[in-house]
Amino acid sequence: MYDTGSTAFMLVCTMLVLLMTPGLAFFYGGLSRRKNVVNTMMMAFTVLGVVGVLWVVCGWTFAYGGDGSIPFFGGFDQIGCLSAVQDMIAEPAQENADLVYPAIIDIGFQMAFAMITTAIITGAVAGRMKFGALVLFVVLWVPLVYAPLAHMVWGGDGSLIGDMIGALDFAGGDVVHISSGVTGLILCLLLGGRRGFGLVSYRPHNVPFVTLGAALLWFGWFGFNAGSEFAADGVAALALLNTVAASAAGLLTWMAVERIKVGKPTLVGACTGLVAGLVAITPAAGFVEPWAAILMGIIVAPCCYFAISKLKRLIGYDDALDAFGCHSIGGIVGGILTGLFCVPELSWTDFGGLLYTGDPSLLISQVLGILVTLAFVVAAGLILGFIVKAVFRGSLRVSADDEAAGLDVAVHGESAYPAYLGLD
């Protein structure tokens, strides 16, 4: 018999993570310019459709299929999830089966992870990327980058990062945040800056949208992190508590940094700090104590603030909605700090955090896992970016006229805020 409590828990966590992508659409939509809000939100919603189909067709098997003999790829044995229903029917009759809940739930849970990861990328290219080019890139990126990386980290015995290197990633520091942010950076470099970048001050057009999106992300993140324990137990409860603690600390620290740097704390800054804290705790959620989660939130906020306010200008890349500055930087910080603060008894490997053991083995593994993730995502992202660019005749971005007019009307024929003529 299945554990009905854990079964219900995983179903709820799956639904919470599925809510995160529409939440991100509101978050990004509020941060975007008024004339691009529909396009920005449309990109996130399109990801729901594309990834939802791709994951069933090939994403799941590429990530979690196979027998573990390939360190960077699952297999083809579960293509189309053709055996999922028969496996579900046969599971209760299996002798000595150690299944807490029906395995078919994992397909939906991991699908939701793939959706939110892919949607994060869209923030970097907002306001200037051809819609068709983005769709094609997503179609290629999910099975060829995200799924293999998920296998490398979470593929179990024989996986490159999770098993061979021994790096810990509880809920997606490498798989979700570093991969999406770095991919966004690659695309925005290939695209070039927005019209007026460096000359025009871009401001969020709808702060309530940003706040609503952050609230939905915060709520969904509890399923994201706690659900990654795959059981309704004490570690899941710890992951949830750490998620609250780190996000709260990130929010307060970001407000303090803003107060020092610009003289006023802002609501957009508070929401961004909340997300930065969530990102940092993701790889560590089930591994660290609550006091360490607070410290991680305190550390990550100024790191992401610097990346968004200073690094972007120094290097000159136009990451429109700061996917790289928040997610990749936050994911790297969180992954490294996991190597410091991991409680030895909670570790998935033989090594605990440096603070507890004095042994740098886990910290070294964390850094090496991050470097392998960066190398793979950069190489694959560049190759796919150039392929898509070639398909679209050498240009990933919309025309100058369309960009100036705004992509809502030019690309979708819609306006988020049509003029009131008495008939709307």
C-alpha positions, 0 to 999 in steps of 0.5 A: 500500500502507498503512504496516502499522506505522502501521495496527497503531499506530492500531488499538492506539491506538484500543483504548487509548482505548476502555479509558479509559472503563471506567477512568474508571468505576473512577476515578469509582466509587471517588471516589463514596459507597458507596451510589452507586458502581453508579449512578456506574459505570453512567453511564459504561458507559451512555455506551459504548452511547449514543455507540457507536450515535450516532457511527455514525449521525450523530456521525462525519459531523457532525464530519468529513463535508462539504467544509469549507464550513461552519466549525462543522459537518461535513455529512450525506454520511457519515450512518450510515457507509453508505459506509465499507465501500465506501470501504475497499474502493476505497482501495487502488486509488486512484491517488496516494492518500496514505493511511498506514492505512485511513481507516475506523480514524479512525471508531473512534478518534474514537468512542473520543474521544467516549466518554471526553469524554462520560463525564467529564461524569457525574462532576459530577452523581454522586449526584443526577441522574435516570438517564433525564435523563442519557441524554437529555442525552447523546443530544442533547449528542454530535451537537449539541455535541461533534461540531460542536466537534470539527469546529471544532477538527479539521475541517481547512480552513475550520474555525472554531477550528483553521483560521480562528483558528489555535489548536492542540489536539493531542489534545483540550484544547478538544474533550475537557477544556474541553467536558466540564468546562464541561458538567458545571459547567452541569449541576451548577448546574442540579441544585443541590448534593447533600444535605448539601453544605457540611455533610457531608464527602464522602470517596472510599469506595474508594481502590483503585478510584480507583487502578485507574481512574487506572492505566487512564486513564494507560495509555489516555492513551498511545494518546489522545495518541500516536495523535493524530499518526495515524502511527507516527513521531517526533512520536508518540514525542514525544507519548508521552514528554511524556505520561509527563513531564507526568503524573509532574510533576503527580503529584509536585507535587500531593503536594507541595501536599498536604504543604504545605496539609494535612500529608499526601500522599494516594493519591487526591491523587497520582492526581488530580495524575496526571490533571491532568498528563495533561489539561494536556499533551493540547493540547500533547503533540506540540508541546512539548519534554519539559522544557516538559511537566514544567513544564506538569505542575508549573504545572497541579497547583496550579491544579487543586488551588485550583479543587477545594479553594477555588474550588468553595467560593467560588462554591458549585457542587457538582461532585461528582467535580471534572470541572470543576476538573480537566478544564476548568481543566487544559485551559485551562492546557494550551491557554494554555501551548501558546501559550508552549512550542510548538516552531515547527517542530512547529506546525500553523500558521505560528506557534510559541510565544512563548518561541521566537519572541517573537511573541504570535500563537499565544498570542492564537490559543490564548486566542481558541480557548478563549474560543470553545470556552467560549462555544459549550459554555456556550450549547449546554449551557444550552439542552440542559439546560433542554430536558431539564429541561422534558422531565422536568417541571422537575426533573433530580434524583431525589427526596429519598428516593431521594437519601438512600437511595442511587441504587444500589438506588433506580435500579438495584436493585443494591448494590455491597456486599450484606450477607453472609448466607451466600448471596451 
